[in-house]
Amino acid sequence: MSNIKSEFAENLIFYRNRNSLSQLELSGICDCGKSTISGIEAGKTTPSFDLIRRLADALEIHPADLFLRNASKNRKDMRKFFDEELLPKVQEMIENKFPVAD
């Protein structure tokens, strides 16, 4: 199994278990067969983009989290770092370098 397929399968299992869902329950929510969920988790089946979206919606996560666990959280952390720490420093540097004329 390719690395990305393996990580996807591991992340799907992680989030499914975190939500206390069986493969059958998840398949019902996503309107697909239990064998589809089982095949994805075993790395034997590749989900369509539409199914990835339905899986993410059912698991209440961003689709990126199925490829890279906590990807959406990491993006939020980066945005927070940029907004709260980096941006004020950049603004201060600009103001010091180019003061407003009186």
Secondary structure, DSSP 8 states (H G I E B T S, - for coil): --HHHHHHHHHHHHHHHHTT--HHHHHHHHTS-HHHHHHHHTTS----HHHHHHHHHHHTS-THHHHSTTHHHHHHHHHHHIIIIIHHHHHHHHHHHS----
